[in-house]
Amino acid sequence: MKKSLNVVFIRINSVADEIIPPLHYGYLAASLPRSCNVSLIDMLRDNMDEECLLKEITSKRFDLICLSGYSKDIVPIRNLSGKLKVHSPESIIVLGGVQSSLMPEATMEFVEPGVDFCFTGDGENSLAKFVVNTECRNFSHDILKDIPGLVFRLNGKIVKNPSELIVDLDSIPFPRWDIMPPASYPKSPHGAFFRQFPYAATYATRGCPFPCTFCAASKVSGKTVRHRSVENIMEEIKFLNKTYGVKEIHFEDDNFSAKRKLLVEFCETLLKEDLGITWCFPNGLRLEILDINELRLMRRAGCYAVNVGVESGSDRVLKRMRKGITTEKMRESIAKVKSAGIDIGGFFIIGFPGETKEDILQTIKYSRTLELDRIGVSY
């Protein structure tokens, strides 16, 4: 690159019941050319208001401003991006994340005029290529058409390039933990549990093969589960332990249990290495996939807690959700986890389309019969 680009990643201060390091920003930052000056403004962690943010943006003159968000964040992002454009008109503003990947054209239209470009799919290679290819502020179609997952405006129309899902996850650099030090985040990241501090979050896999109608995982990250090697996962854990004193790992995968052989190999390697690391699955597992021996192996290797998507106590609703499990099978799976000595939390959904009052009451009654240590309810 001809010049050093000033790039900032902004996490907005939205309603959240957990504050964990923004891993997606860490991965994106690590994939950018080394000549870039990269920083993170985590409004959520720092409880920063818009006035403070806009002052910082105005004073530092960033070349590229990167935003990300879920569907619930899209209105605040539209409002904020418009203000950012007013305070820093020379900055290019881009948007990625779940909402952008799910509804790229509609999102691009909705966030006008603040956001200049959107991204879909895995963004590491895409953002890096965007930065390199457009360093001279050349945004012609010939330049933009070859950037994977890019969504842009051309002659009054919205154009979407095919997304990229990176097959070799080992090829992705470890996140830039220097811009989001583990110890700078709350000790109770998921509002309920942790064993050791500092902790760090990570992914071992991307993608999910299950067709649950309420979940965007397979649509955003693909139905094929891609995974890192155990060697690569262990290398990152050792790096975090040595560099930042990390003693606990939180796997934020959509479905680590879909790769049983990987999970078993990881556990066996952890036992051999004897790092004293504790770990958990706050984002959930498909428990029916795992047998009691695998769960006991996880416990011996330091896994102390998992969460599971119970969702409903009505088999009729579970079928509408395309969950692929019955209430009785879920009960058996939860009991199996408890017998292995692992704490377990359950996620429930209230108000699913087509759900009746009787279904809701059935779910409440059912939840009280399960061996759960904690619950979370979405509605």
C-alpha positions in Angstrom: 0.0 0.0 0.0 1.2 3.5 -0.8 0.0 5.1 2.4 -0.9 4.2 6.0 -4.6 3.9 6.3 -6.4 4.8 9.5 -9.1 2.2 10.1 -11.5 2.1 13.1 -14.0 -0.6 14.1 -16.9 0.6 16.1 -19.2 -1.6 18.2 -22.3 0.4 19.0 -23.8 0.7 22.5 -26.9 -1.3 22.0 -29.0 -3.3 24.4 -27.1 -6.5 25.4 -27.2 -9.0 28.2 -23.6 -9.9 27.6 -20.4 -8.0 26.8 -17.7 -10.1 25.2 -14.8 -9.1 23.0 -16.0 -8.4 19.4 -14.2 -11.4 17.8 -15.4 -10.5 14.3 -13.6 -7.2 14.5 -10.5 -8.9 15.9 -10.3 -11.2 12.9 -11.0 -8.5 10.4 -8.3 -6.3 12.0 -5.8 -9.1 11.9 -6.5 -9.7 8.2 -5.8 -6.1 7.1 -2.4 -5.1 5.6 0.2 -4.3 8.4 0.6 -0.8 7.1 -2.9 0.0 8.4 -3.3 1.9 11.7 -6.1 -0.1 13.3 -8.1 0.9 16.4 -11.3 -0.3 18.1 -14.0 1.9 19.7 -16.1 -0.4 21.9 -19.0 1.8 22.9 -20.8 -1.2 24.6 -17.9 -2.1 26.8 -17.1 1.5 27.7 -20.7 2.7 27.9 -19.8 5.5 25.5 -22.5 7.9 24.2 -22.7 9.2 20.7 -21.4 12.7 21.6 -18.1 11.2 22.9 -17.9 9.0 19.8 -18.4 11.8 17.3 -15.8 14.0 19.1 -13.3 11.2 18.7 -14.2 10.5 15.1 -13.9 14.2 14.2 -10.5 14.6 15.9 -8.8 11.5 14.5 -9.9 11.6 10.8 -10.3 8.0 10.0 -10.0 6.9 6.4 -12.3 3.8 6.9 -15.0 3.4 9.5 -16.3 -0.2 10.0 -19.7 -1.0 11.6 -21.4 -4.3 12.2 -24.7 -5.4 13.7 -27.7 -7.7 14.1 -31.2 -7.0 12.8 -32.1 -5.3 16.1 -29.2 -2.8 15.5 -30.0 -1.7 12.0 -32.0 1.4 12.9 -29.4 2.7 15.4 -26.7 1.9 12.8 -28.6 3.9 10.1 -28.9 6.9 12.5 -25.3 6.7 13.7 -23.8 6.2 10.2 -25.6 9.4 9.1 -24.1 11.4 11.9 -20.7 9.9 11.3 -20.9 10.9 7.7 -21.7 14.5 8.7 -18.8 14.7 11.2 -16.3 12.9 9.0 -17.4 13.3 5.4 -14.1 12.1 3.9 -14.4 8.7 5.7 -15.6 5.6 3.9 -18.2 3.8 6.0 -18.8 0.1 5.6 -21.2 -2.3 7.3 -21.0 -6.1 7.8 -22.5 -8.7 10.1 -25.6 -10.8 10.3 -28.1 -8.3 9.0 -26.0 -7.3 6.0 -25.5 -11.0 5.1 -29.2 -11.9 5.5 -30.7 -9.1 3.6 -27.9 -7.3 1.6 -29.9 -5.3 -0.9 -32.6 -4.2 1.5 -29.9 -3.4 4.2 -27.9 -1.3 1.7 -31.0 0.6 0.7 -32.1 1.1 4.3 -28.7 2.5 5.6 -28.5 5.2 2.9 -26.9 7.7 2.8 -24.5 7.1 5.7 -23.1 3.7 4.7 -21.1 3.5 1.5 -20.6 -0.2 1.2 -21.9 -3.5 2.8 -20.3 -6.9 3.1 -21.7 -10.4 3.3 -20.3 -13.7 4.3 -16.8 -14.2 5.8 -15.2 -10.7 5.7 -11.5 -11.3 6.4 -10.3 -11.6 2.8 -13.0 -9.3 1.4 -12.2 -6.3 3.6 -8.5 -6.7 3.1 -9.0 -6.8 -0.7 -11.3 -3.8 -0.5 -8.7 -1.8 1.4 -5.9 -2.7 -1.0 -7.9 -2.3 -4.2 -9.5 1.1 -3.3 -6.5 2.8 -1.6 -6.5 5.4 -4.4 -10.2 6.0 -3.8 -11.0 4.3 -7.1 -14.5 2.9 -6.7 -15.1 2.0 -10.3 -17.1 -1.2 -11.2 -13.9 -2.8 -12.6 -12.3 -2.4 -9.1 -15.3 -3.4 -7.0 -16.6 -6.3 -9.0 -13.9 -8.7 -7.9 -14.2 -8.1 -4.1 -16.1 -11.1 -2.6 -19.3 -10.3 -0.7 -19.2 -6.6 -1.5 -22.6 -4.8 -1.9 -22.4 -1.4 -3.6 -24.4 1.1 -5.6 -23.9 1.5 -9.4 -25.9 3.8 -11.6 -28.8 4.0 -9.1 -28.9 0.2 -8.6 -27.6 -2.0 -5.9 -25.1 -4.7 -6.9 -24.1 -7.7 -4.8 -21.0 -9.8 -5.4 -21.0 -13.5 -4.5 -20.1 -14.1 -0.9 -17.0 -16.0 0.3 -17.0 -18.7 3.0 -13.4 -19.4 3.8 -12.7 -23.2 3.8 -9.3 -23.2 5.5 -9.9 -21.5 8.8 -6.3 -22.1 9.8 -5.4 -19.6 7.1 -7.1 -16.8 9.1 -4.7 -14.9 11.5 -5.5 -15.0 15.2 -7.6 -11.9 16.3 -5.9 -8.7 17.1 -6.1 -9.0 20.8 -4.0 -5.9 21.3 -7.0 -3.8 20.3 -9.3 -5.7 22.7 -7.2 -7.0 25.6 -9.0 -9.8 27.4 -8.7 -8.3 30.9 -10.5 -5.1 29.7 -13.8 -7.0 29.4 -16.2 -7.8 32.3 -15.5 -10.8 34.5 -18.9 -12.2 34.0 -19.2 -12.0 30.2 -22.4 -13.9 29.8 -24.1 -12.5 32.9 -24.1 -15.8 34.8 -20.9 -17.8 35.0 -17.1 -18.0 34.7 -14.4 -19.9 36.6 -11.2 -18.1 35.9 -10.2 -14.6 34.7 -9.0 -13.3 32.4 -11.0 -15.3 29.8 -11.0 -15.1 26.0 -13.6 -16.0 23.4 -12.8 -17.9 20.3 -14.3 -20.0 17.5 -13.2 -23.5 16.5 -15.8 -23.9 13.7 -18.0 -21.9 11.4 -21.3 -23.0 10.0 -24.3 -25.2 11.1 -26.1 -28.0 9.3 -29.3 -27.7 11.1 -32.4 -25.9 9.5 -33.9 -24.2 12.6 -36.3 -21.6 11.3 -35.5 -19.0 14.0 -31.7 -19.0 13.5 -29.6 -17.3 10.9 -26.4 -19.4 11.5 -26.7 -21.6 8.4 -27.7 -18.7 6.2 -24.9 -16.5 7.3 -22.1 -19.0 7.8 -23.3 -21.9 5.6 -24.7 -25.3 6.2 -21.3 -27.0 5.9 -19.3 -26.9 9.2 -15.8 -25.7 8.6 -13.2 -26.1 11.3 -9.8 -25.2 12.5 -7.2 -27.9 13.3 -6.6 -28.8 16.9 -3.0 -27.6 16.5 -4.2 -24.2 15.4 -6.7 -24.0 18.3 -4.1 -25.0 20.8 -1.6 -22.5 19.4 -4.0 -19.7 20.0 -4.8 -20.9 23.5 -1.1 -21.0 24.4 -0.6 -17.6 22.9 -3.4 -16.1 24.9 -2.2 -17.8 28.1 1.4 -16.6 27.6 0.7 -13.1 26.3 -2.4 -12.1 28.3 -2.5 -14.6 31.2 -5.8 -16.1 29.9 -7.0 -19.0 32.0 -10.4 -19.7 30.5 -11.8 -20.1 27.0 -15.4 -19.5 25.9 -16.2 -21.2 22.6 -18.7 -19.0 20.7 -19.3 -21.5 17.9 -22.8 -22.0 16.6 -22.4 -25.8 16.8 -19.0 -27.2 17.9 -20.6 -30.6 18.6 -21.3 -31.1 14.9 -17.6 -32.0 14.7 -17.4 -34.8 17.3 -14.0 -36.1 16.3 -12.5 -32.6 16.5 -14.1 -32.1 20.0 -12.6 -35.5 21.2 -9.2 -34.7 19.8 -9.2 -31.3 21.4 -10.1 -32.7 24.8 -7.4 -35.4 24.6 -4.8 -32.8 23.6 -5.8 -30.5 26.4 -5.4 -33.3 28.9 -1.9 -34.0 27.6 -0.9 -30.4 27.6 -2.2 -29.9 31.1 -2.5 -26.1 30.8 -5.0 -25.7 33.7 -7.4 -24.0 31.3 -11.2 -24.1 32.0 -13.6 -23.7 29.1 -17.3 -23.6 28.3 -19.9 -23.3 25.5 -22.1 -20.2 26.2 -23.5 -20.1 22.7 -24.9 -23.7 22.9 -24.4 -27.2 21.7 -26.6 -29.9 20.1 -26.4 -32.2 23.1 -28.2 -35.2 21.5 -25.1 -35.6 19.2 -22.8 -36.4 22.1 -22.7 -39.6 24.2 -21.9 -39.8 27.9 -18.3 -40.9 27.3 -17.6 -37.8 25.2 -19.3 -35.6 27.9 -17.2 -37.1 30.6 -14.1 -36.6 28.5 -15.0 -32.9 28.1 -15.4 -32.6 31.9 -12.0 -34.1 32.6 -10.4 -31.8 30.1 -11.8 -28.7 31.9 -15.2 -28.1 30.4 -17.5 -26.9 33.2 -20.6 -25.5 31.5 -22.6 -25.7 28.3 -25.8 -24.1 27.1 -28.5 -25.7 25.0 -31.3 -24.4 22.9 -34.4 -26.0 24.5 -36.6 -23.4 22.8 -40.1 -24.9 23.7 -41.9 -27.4 25.8 -44.4 -28.1 23.0 -43.5 -30.8 20.4 -45.8 -29.1 18.0 -43.9 -25.8 18.2 -40.5 -27.6 18.0 -41.7 -29.2 14.8 -42.7 -25.8 13.4 -39.2 -24.6 14.4 -37.7 -27.5 12.5 -35.6 -28.1 15.6 -35.2 -31.8 14.9 -35.6 -33.0 18.5 -38.5 -33.9 20.8 -39.1 -32.7 24.3 -38.4 -36.2 25.7 -35.1 -36.4 23.8 -34.1 -33.0 25.1 -34.9 -34.0 28.6 -32.7 -37.1 28.2 -29.8 -35.0 26.8 -29.9 -32.5 29.6 -29.9 -35.3 32.2 -26.9 -36.9 30.4 -24.9 -33.6 30.7 -25.7 -33.3 34.4 -24.6 -36.9 35.0 -21.3 -36.1 33.4 -20.8 -33.3 36.0 -21.2 -30.3 33.7 -23.4 -27.3 34.5 -26.1 -26.6 31.9 -28.2 -23.6 30.9 -31.3 -23.6 28.6 -32.4 -21.1 26.1 -36.2 -20.7 25.5 -38.2 -18.8 23.0 -41.6 -17.3 23.9 -43.9 -15.8 21.2 -42.8 -17.9 18.3 -45.1 -17.4 15.3 -48.1 -19.7 15.6 -47.5 -20.4 19.3 -50.6 -20.4 21.5 -51.2 -19.5 25.1 -51.4 -23.3 25.8 -48.0 -23.8 24.2 -46.4 -21.1 26.3 -47.9 -22.5 29.5 -46.7 -25.9 28.5 -43.2 -24.5 28.0 -43.1 -22.9 31.4 -44.3 -26.2 33.0 -41.8 -28.2 31.0 -38.9 -25.9 32.0 -39.5 -26.6 35.7 -39.0 -30.3 35.1 -35.6 -30.1 33.5 -32.3 -30.3 35.3 -31.1 -26.8 34.3 -28.8 -24.6 36.4 -30.0 -21.4 34.6 -32.3 -20.3 31.8 -32.4 -17.5 29.2 -35.6 -16.4 27.5 -36.0 -14.6 24.2 -39.4 -13.1 23.3 
